[in-house]
Amino acid sequence: MTGLVYLDYCATTPVDPEVKQGILKTLDTHYGNPSSMHRAGMEAKQLLDQARSSVARGIGCLPEEIYFTSGATEADNLALFGIMRQYDPGDAHLITSAVEHHAVLHAAHQLKREGYAISVLPIDSTGRVDPQDVASSIQNNTRLVSVMQVNNEIGSIQNIPEISSITTKNGVLLHTDAVQAIGLLDVDVNKLNVDLLSLSAHKIYGPKGIGALYVRKNTDVKPIMYGGPQESTLRPGTENIPGIVGLGEAIRLTSEKKYEEFKRLSSLRSWFIEKIKEAIPDVQVNGGANISPHILSISFPDAVAEMMQFHLHSHGVAVSLGSACTSKDIEPSHVLQAIGVSLVQIEGTLRISFGYPTTQAELKKVVELLPDIWQRSINA
């Protein structure tokens, strides 16, 4: 969008031109149903297989361990319900954390309503789970632990390998929501040693409405939808070939760029924080040092963040009050509450998130705007 300084990449990203071209090609010339036994169907099936292989390469797994879904929310739900509902409610215990995305937390709450035992672990002031809390919470009937790799509000990176060493030792499955990690971090399922992993295309410059669940070979997952034989019957329904192709291309492109972008955005984030603190010394950056470089949660003293967002919008700057999924809610952020941020500080908190297109010139413009906008929000 011409003139827009877009700083809400955690909510969604623009579609990469190469991804767009791949999608358009499927719409124009490869419109067959991949289940059909004719040329158009077989061509679509070939694209499906190629995209599955691309996603698998991107996270270091086998193609047959990838199951396409409508997005990460469905993938998270499939992981939790698909594992837990194999057992009677009295014989299955789930462990998760207080700062998970609502796709996990709300699914956990539903399981609790169904009679399953749920443990929600606290986190420290940096937003991280203590792996020893996982160890001490495991019971004889614990079936699944679900801890996200990167938090979508404050960017905290969880110690998934250490958590996985504990779950493996105890014979418990581990799921991680890697939505905010996949575009910048090393997301290798074998290095992480996870059994299930969720991802989404629209957070990594792909289209909306497509995601995937990695399921380690020989891990039993019960379907939550029923119908045809697609995705080995785990996720039935005619495959979204344009979206799947887009996801495959997005994974391929981000795999090529993410390590370079991690370094660039780390430097850019540090510069941005330094300049904001020079202009407004009492701001508070939420989260610790182990943070993904594309996320900045920052609290402005005595401010009304909603007014700051409004004034930034009037200057062509797009930021969020929190995660896009919660910014319209009247309830304060569960993530910020969990790390001990006061309600007054939460009221003055913005989430600013960066992407591959973000430039220092864009951030310089925002730094120049913030002091006046902050003052105006105090007087609101």
NUMIVO-978993 format. One record per residue (C-alpha): residue number from 1; x, y, z. Coordinates in nm, 4 decimals, padded with zeros to 6 digits, always signed. Example, Ala and Ser with C-alpha at 12.3 -4.5 7.8 and 13.67 -1.06 7.14 Angstrom:
! NUMIVO-978993
- 1; +01.2300; -00.4500; +00.7800
- 2; +01.3670; -00.1060; +00.7140
***
This chain:
! NUMIVO-978993
- 1; +00.0000; +00.0000; +00.0000
- 2; +00.1551; +00.3269; -00.1132
- 3; +00.2650; +00.5476; +00.1754
- 4; +00.1768; +00.2939; +00.4456
- 5; +00.4377; +00.2103; +00.7075
- 6; +00.3238; -00.1401; +00.7868
- 7; +00.4493; -00.2687; +01.1234
- 8; +00.2009; -00.5456; +01.1985
- 9; +00.3756; -00.8455; +01.0433
- 10; +00.2824; -01.0697; +01.3368
- 11; -00.0808; -01.0275; +01.2377
- 12; -00.0184; -01.1080; +00.8734
- 13; +00.2340; -01.0498; +00.5970
- 14; +00.2001; -00.9361; +00.2358
- 15; +00.2127; -01.2117; -00.0233
- 16; +00.5554; -01.2404; -00.1850
- 17; +00.5438; -01.1767; -00.5644
- 18; +00.6957; -01.5202; -00.6373
- 19; +00.4352; -01.6843; -00.4165
- 20; +00.1632; -01.4906; -00.5933
- 21; +00.2830; -01.6086; -00.9337
- 22; +00.2756; -01.9697; -00.8209
- 23; -00.0795; -01.9286; -00.6923
- 24; -00.2005; -01.7586; -01.0084
- 25; -00.0567; -02.0377; -01.2214
- 26; -00.2624; -02.2954; -01.0338
- 27; -00.5756; -02.0847; -01.0742
- 28; -00.5203; -02.0380; -01.4472
- 29; -00.3915; -02.3756; -01.5641
- 30; -00.3897; -02.6333; -01.2816
- 31; -00.7469; -02.6248; -01.1594
- 32; -00.8033; -03.0004; -01.1486
- 33; -00.9060; -03.1941; -00.8398
- 34; -00.5979; -03.3924; -00.7268
- 35; -00.8196; -03.6932; -00.6529
- 36; -00.9340; -03.7121; -01.0172
- 37; -00.7730; -03.9779; -01.2350
- 38; -00.7270; -03.7689; -01.5491
- 39; -00.4625; -03.5298; -01.6743
- 40; -00.5929; -03.2194; -01.4955
- 41; -00.6217; -03.4127; -01.1695
- 42; -00.2784; -03.5683; -01.2026
- 43; -00.1191; -03.2297; -01.2717
- 44; -00.2821; -03.0914; -00.9579
- 45; -00.1652; -03.3985; -00.7627
- 46; +00.1899; -03.3357; -00.8806
- 47; +00.1758; -02.9778; -00.7501
- 48; +00.0353; -03.1068; -00.4206
- 49; +00.3235; -03.3520; -00.3832
- 50; +00.5828; -03.0903; -00.4738
- 51; +00.4458; -02.8455; -00.2165
- 52; +00.4359; -03.1149; +00.0507
- 53; +00.8015; -03.1934; -00.0187
- 54; +00.8888; -02.8220; -00.0038
- 55; +00.7251; -02.7806; +00.3367
- 56; +00.8924; -03.0992; +00.4605
- 57; +01.2371; -02.9751; +00.3517
- 58; +01.1705; -02.6471; +00.5275
- 59; +01.1292; -02.8132; +00.8673
- 60; +01.3470; -03.1210; +00.8192
- 61; +01.0860; -03.3949; +00.8052
- 62; +00.9435; -03.6526; +00.5650
- 63; +00.6771; -03.5401; +00.3146
- 64; +00.4333; -03.7978; +00.4500
- 65; +00.4571; -03.6319; +00.7937
- 66; +00.2967; -03.3102; +00.6619
- 67; -00.0819; -03.2675; +00.6771
- 68; -00.2313; -02.9570; +00.5190
- 69; -00.4981; -02.7653; +00.7096
- 70; -00.6890; -02.4386; +00.6724
- 71; -00.4330; -02.2630; +00.8932
- 72; -00.2483; -02.2849; +01.2222
- 73; -00.5657; -02.2566; +01.4295
- 74; -00.6974; -02.5772; +01.2764
- 75; -00.3525; -02.7370; +01.3069
- 76; -00.3366; -02.6495; +01.6776
- 77; -00.6872; -02.7842; +01.7326
- 78; -00.6063; -03.1024; +01.5423
- 79; -00.2954; -03.1565; +01.7530
- 80; -00.4710; -03.1107; +02.0883
- 81; -00.8045; -03.2764; +02.0155
- 82; -00.6464; -03.5402; +01.7922
- 83; -00.4199; -03.6614; +02.0697
- 84; -00.6324; -03.6080; +02.3799
- 85; -00.9630; -03.7474; +02.2511
- 86; -00.8066; -04.0855; +02.1906
- 87; -00.8331; -04.1332; +02.5656
- 88; -01.1148; -04.1259; +02.8179
- 89; -01.1312; -03.7871; +02.9932
- 90; -01.0290; -03.9457; +03.3233
- 91; -00.7200; -04.0991; +03.1658
- 92; -00.5614; -03.8036; +02.9877
- 93; -00.3766; -03.4965; +03.1132
- 94; -00.2614; -03.1996; +02.9031
- 95; +00.0124; -02.9515; +02.9933
- 96; +00.0373; -02.6112; +02.8281
- 97; +00.1524; -02.2605; +02.9219
- 98; -00.0218; -01.9406; +03.0245
- 99; +00.1036; -01.7488; +02.7199
- 100; -00.0094; -01.9748; +02.4378
- 101; -00.2054; -01.8465; +02.1404
- 102; -00.5801; -01.8694; +02.1909
- 103; -00.5911; -02.1446; +01.9286
- 104; -00.4213; -02.3623; +02.1903
- 105; -00.5625; -02.2123; +02.5106
- 106; -00.9246; -02.2140; +02.3961
- 107; -00.8872; -02.5720; +02.2717
- 108; -00.7431; -02.6631; +02.6129
- 109; -01.0358; -02.4929; +02.7858
- 110; -01.2767; -02.6955; +02.5735
- 111; -01.0976; -03.0165; +02.6694
- 112; -01.1296; -02.9155; +03.0333
- 113; -01.5058; -02.8712; +02.9846
- 114; -01.5115; -03.2248; +02.8459
- 115; -01.3528; -03.3552; +03.1642
- 116; -00.9853; -03.3727; +03.0703
- 117; -00.7241; -03.2639; +03.3236
- 118; -00.5368; -02.9506; +03.2161
- 119; -00.2276; -02.7913; +03.3721
- 120; -00.1487; -02.4346; +03.2617
- 121; +00.2095; -02.3522; +03.3548
- 122; +00.3157; -02.0065; +03.4734
- 123; +00.6000; -01.8243; +03.3007
- 124; +00.8728; -01.5928; +03.4232
- 125; +00.8962; -01.2179; +03.3653
- 126; +01.0593; -01.2767; +03.0260
- 127; +00.7690; -01.4910; +02.9061
- 128; +00.9484; -01.8235; +02.9219
- 129; +00.8420; -02.1568; +03.0662
- 130; +01.0775; -02.3175; +03.3162
- 131; +01.1404; -02.6679; +03.1760
- 132; +01.1544; -02.7983; +03.5312
- 133; +00.7931; -02.6861; +03.5743
- 134; +00.7103; -02.9147; +03.2839
- 135; +00.8967; -03.1998; +03.4505
- 136; +00.7245; -03.1523; +03.7856
- 137; +00.3792; -03.1290; +03.6213
- 138; +00.3999; -03.4574; +03.4307
- 139; +00.1678; -03.7243; +03.5692
- 140; +00.1240; -04.0910; +03.4896
- 141; -00.1585; -04.0053; +03.2491
- 142; -00.0002; -03.6991; +03.0829
- 143; -00.0490; -03.7485; +02.7100
- 144; +00.0598; -03.4183; +02.5580
- 145; +00.2586; -03.1031; +02.6298
- 146; +00.1938; -02.7998; +02.4067
- 147; +00.4338; -02.5034; +02.4282
- 148; +00.4736; -02.2478; +02.1500
- 149; +00.8188; -02.1810; +02.0050
- 150; +00.7867; -01.8000; +01.9785
- 151; +00.5245; -01.5945; +02.1568
- 152; +00.3130; -01.3845; +01.9207
- 153; +00.2810; -01.0842; +02.1548
- 154; +00.6223; -01.0379; +02.3154
- 155; +00.8457; -01.2621; +02.1028
- 156; +00.9864; -01.4833; +02.3804
- 157; +01.1656; -01.7903; +02.2445
- 158; +01.0944; -02.1024; +02.4467
- 159; +01.3582; -02.3660; +02.5183
- 160; +01.1835; -02.6349; +02.3168
- 161; +01.4836; -02.8732; +02.2974
- 162; +01.5158; -02.8834; +02.6775
- 163; +01.1416; -02.9308; +02.7182
- 164; +01.1483; -03.2088; +02.4585
- 165; +01.4264; -03.3908; +02.6436
- 166; +01.1928; -03.4026; +02.9446
- 167; +00.8849; -03.5149; +02.7509
- 168; +01.0816; -03.7809; +02.5627
- 169; +01.2264; -03.9190; +02.8870
- 170; +00.8730; -03.9467; +03.0266
- 171; +00.7114; -04.0889; +02.7133
- 172; +00.4930; -03.7805; +02.6592
- 173; +00.4209; -03.6232; +02.3216
- 174; +00.5258; -03.2624; +02.2561
- 175; +00.3488; -03.0141; +02.0283
- 176; +00.4746; -02.6678; +01.9426
- 177; +00.3029; -02.3817; +01.7628
- 178; +00.5857; -02.2535; +01.5408
- 179; +00.3823; -01.9911; +01.3548
- 180; +00.5957; -01.6944; +01.4639
- 181; +00.9223; -01.8908; +01.4437
- 182; +00.9121; -02.0419; +01.0979
- 183; +01.0112; -01.7266; +00.9047
- 184; +01.3218; -01.6380; +01.1086
- 185; +01.4362; -01.9204; +01.3374
- 186; +01.5829; -02.2615; +01.2722
- 187; +01.2684; -02.4728; +01.2802
- 188; +01.3931; -02.8283; +01.2394
- 189; +01.1641; -03.0881; +01.3934
- 190; +01.4529; -03.3225; +01.4696
- 191; +01.6656; -03.0580; +01.6391
- 192; +01.3630; -02.9433; +01.8352
- 193; +01.2665; -03.3095; +01.8898
- 194; +00.8936; -03.2371; +01.8714
- 195; +00.6198; -03.4825; +01.7787
- 196; +00.3749; -03.2288; +01.6365
- 197; +00.4288; -02.8781; +01.4975
- 198; +00.1851; -02.6192; +01.3598
- 199; +00.2602; -02.3580; +01.0962
- 200; +00.0767; -02.1061; +00.8793
- 201; +00.1407; -01.9520; +00.5371
- 202; +00.0149; -01.5988; +00.5923
- 203; +00.2788; -01.5240; +00.8570
- 204; +00.5585; -01.6007; +00.6092
- 205; +00.4516; -01.4069; +00.2970
- 206; +00.2075; -01.6691; +00.1769
- 207; -00.1730; -01.6674; +00.1400
- 208; -00.4307; -01.6814; +00.4173
- 209; -00.6408; -01.9912; +00.4706
- 210; -00.3653; -02.2519; +00.4522
- 211; -00.1408; -02.4111; +00.7120
- 212; +00.0006; -02.7471; +00.8077
- 213; +00.0471; -02.9835; +01.0964
- 214; +00.3631; -03.1905; +01.1174
- 215; +00.2978; -03.5284; +01.2796
- 216; +00.6001; -03.7454; +01.3528
- 217; +00.5803; -04.0885; +01.1884
- 218; +00.3993; -04.3500; +01.3986
- 219; +00.2286; -04.0830; +01.6115
- 220; -00.1440; -04.1570; +01.6272
- 221; -00.3743; -03.8570; +01.5832
- 222; -00.7521; -03.8864; +01.5736
- 223; -00.9321; -03.6794; +01.3051
- 224; -01.1569; -03.3952; +01.4135
- 225; -01.3291; -03.3882; +01.0725
- 226; -01.4665; -03.6757; +00.8697
- 227; -01.5200; -03.7188; +00.4978
- 228; -01.2922; -03.8302; +00.2180
- 229; -00.9476; -03.9932; +00.2049
- 230; -00.7512; -03.6698; +00.1628
- 231; -00.4458; -03.6150; +00.3835
- 232; -00.4563; -03.9833; +00.4768
- 233; -00.8100; -03.9218; +00.6157
- 234; -00.6650; -03.7036; +00.8933
- 235; -00.7878; -03.3867; +00.7228
- 236; -01.0533; -03.4773; +00.4656
- 237; -01.1846; -03.2404; +00.2011
- 238; -01.0737; -03.1361; -00.1459
- 239; -00.7276; -02.9869; -00.1111
- 240; -00.6756; -02.6122; -00.1452
- 241; -00.4187; -02.6437; -00.4233
- 242; -00.3584; -02.2672; -00.4767
- 243; -00.3054; -02.2215; -00.1045
- 244; -00.0905; -02.5318; -00.0700
- 245; +00.1296; -02.4219; -00.3599
- 246; +00.1550; -02.0805; -00.1973
- 247; +00.2611; -02.2351; +00.1347
- 248; +00.5227; -02.4490; -00.0386
- 249; +00.6676; -02.1455; -00.2168
- 250; +00.6596; -01.9348; +00.0998
- 251; +00.8503; -02.2011; +00.2945
- 252; +01.1064; -02.2283; +00.0151
- 253; +01.1644; -01.8533; -00.0044
- 254; +01.1824; -01.7905; +00.3700
- 255; +01.4201; -02.0844; +00.4118
- 256; +01.6597; -01.9040; +00.1780
- 257; +01.6310; -01.5653; +00.3485
- 258; +01.5566; -01.6165; +00.7165
- 259; +01.9074; -01.6357; +00.8624
- 260; +02.0134; -01.3152; +00.6889
- 261; +01.6873; -01.1482; +00.7915
- 262; +01.7282; -01.2614; +01.1516
- 263; +02.0551; -01.0684; +01.1725
- 264; +01.9199; -00.7642; +00.9895
- 265; +01.6035; -00.7389; +01.1968
- 266; +01.7960; -00.7958; +01.5206
- 267; +02.0103; -00.4930; +01.4396
- 268; +01.7102; -00.2893; +01.3281
- 269; +01.5114; -00.3730; +01.6422
- 270; +01.8008; -00.2742; +01.8699
- 271; +01.8446; +00.0563; +01.6850
- 272; +01.4717; +00.1274; +01.7042
- 273; +01.4543; +00.0604; +02.0797
- 274; +01.7573; +00.2827; +02.1394
- 275; +01.6025; +00.5716; +01.9468
- 276; +01.2653; +00.5362; +02.1199
- 277; +01.4334; +00.5370; +02.4618
- 278; +01.6247; +00.8512; +02.3675
- 279; +01.2969; +01.0209; +02.2803
- 280; +01.0843; +00.8706; +02.5611
- 281; +01.3200; +00.7485; +02.8358
- 282; +01.0610; +00.5776; +03.0562
- 283; +00.9263; +00.3313; +02.8001
- 284; +00.9310; -00.0345; +02.9010
- 285; +01.0219; -00.3135; +02.6599
- 286; +00.8354; -00.6300; +02.7550
- 287; +01.0101; -00.9647; +02.7459
- 288; +01.3716; -01.0621; +02.8059
- 289; +01.6838; -01.0925; +02.5952
- 290; +01.5911; -01.4195; +02.4237
- 291; +01.3447; -01.2627; +02.1807
- 292; +01.2625; -01.3124; +01.8156
- 293; +01.3807; -00.9931; +01.6399
- 294; +01.0583; -00.9250; +01.4530
- 295; +00.8477; -00.8557; +01.7642
- 296; +00.8552; -00.5552; +01.9968
- 297; +00.6079; -00.5166; +02.2823
- 298; +00.6583; -00.1731; +02.4331
- 299; +00.4701; +00.0082; +02.7106
- 300; +00.4510; +00.3880; +02.7071
- 301; +00.4154; +00.5538; +03.0498
- 302; +00.0667; +00.6843; +03.1356
- 303; -00.0419; +00.6357; +02.7745
- 304; -00.3633; +00.5138; +02.6173
- 305; -00.2337; +00.2775; +02.3511
- 306; -00.5626; +00.2839; +02.1625
- 307; -00.5200; +00.6579; +02.1107
- 308; -00.1578; +00.6096; +02.0063
- 309; -00.2671; +00.3508; +01.7530
- 310; -00.5333; +00.5895; +01.6211
- 311; -00.2879; +00.8785; +01.5787
- 312; -00.0266; +00.6536; +01.4191
- 313; -00.2939; +00.5296; +01.1804
- 314; -00.3739; +00.8897; +01.0835
- 315; -00.0067; +00.9266; +00.9863
- 316; -00.0103; +00.6085; +00.7781
- 317; +00.1531; +00.3797; +01.0345
- 318; +00.0009; +00.0392; +01.1123
- 319; +00.0740; -00.1158; +01.4538
- 320; -00.1204; -00.3387; +01.6921
- 321; -00.2440; -00.3093; +02.0493
- 322; -00.1470; -00.6716; +02.1048
- 323; -00.1998; -00.9812; +01.8969
- 324; -00.4421; -00.9233; +01.6110
- 325; -00.6624; -01.1949; +01.7584
- 326; -00.7077; -01.0060; +02.0869
- 327; -00.6688; -00.6365; +02.0032
- 328; -01.0468; -00.5925; +01.9672
- 329; -01.1193; -00.7572; +02.3005
- 330; -01.1930; -00.5512; +02.6085
- 331; -00.9956; -00.7940; +02.8250
- 332; -00.6285; -00.7042; +02.8824
- 333; -00.3629; -00.9227; +02.7211
- 334; -00.3298; -01.2584; +02.8955
- 335; +00.0359; -01.2667; +02.7916
- 336; +00.1253; -00.9311; +02.9473
- 337; -00.0678; -01.0199; +03.2620
- 338; +00.1186; -01.3496; +03.2854
- 339; +00.4596; -01.1783; +03.2830
- 340; +00.3509; -00.9336; +03.5524
- 341; +00.2849; -00.6171; +03.3523
- 342; +00.0428; -00.3933; +03.5449
- 343; -00.2990; -00.3105; +03.4025
- 344; -00.1941; +00.0552; +03.3713
- 345; +00.1107; -00.0445; +03.1673
- 346; -00.0931; -00.2858; +02.9574
- 347; -00.3263; +00.0004; +02.8690
- 348; -00.0259; +00.1839; +02.7255
- 349; +00.1261; -00.1091; +02.5330
- 350; +00.1740; -00.1373; +02.1583
- 351; +00.2990; -00.4354; +01.9636
- 352; +00.5214; -00.3300; +01.6753
- 353; +00.6292; -00.6121; +01.4474
- 354; +00.8792; -00.6097; +01.1618
- 355; +00.9087; -00.8043; +00.8388
- 356; +01.1383; -00.8603; +00.5469
- 357; +01.0238; -00.5329; +00.3788
- 358; +01.0815; -00.3191; +00.6936
- 359; +01.3427; -00.0456; +00.6505
- 360; +01.5295; +00.1854; +00.8861
- 361; +01.3768; +00.4813; +00.7025
- 362; +01.0292; +00.3589; +00.7969
- 363; +01.1266; +00.3185; +01.1601
- 364; +01.2916; +00.6602; +01.1643
- 365; +00.9590; +00.8120; +01.0609
- 366; +00.7863; +00.6337; +01.3478
- 367; +01.0476; +00.7481; +01.5999
- 368; +00.9920; +01.1076; +01.4883
- 369; +00.6150; +01.0711; +01.5346
- 370; +00.6088; +00.8890; +01.8673
- 371; +00.6945; +01.1642; +02.1211
- 372; +00.4118; +01.3930; +02.0102
- 373; +00.1677; +01.1041; +01.9709
- 374; +00.2585; +00.9732; +02.3155
- 375; +00.1961; +01.3166; +02.4722
- 376; -00.1375; +01.3465; +02.2953
- 377; -00.2416; +01.0038; +02.4223
- 378; -00.1683; +01.1055; +02.7823
- 379; -00.3994; +01.4021; +02.7456
- 380; -00.6688; +01.1962; +02.5745
***
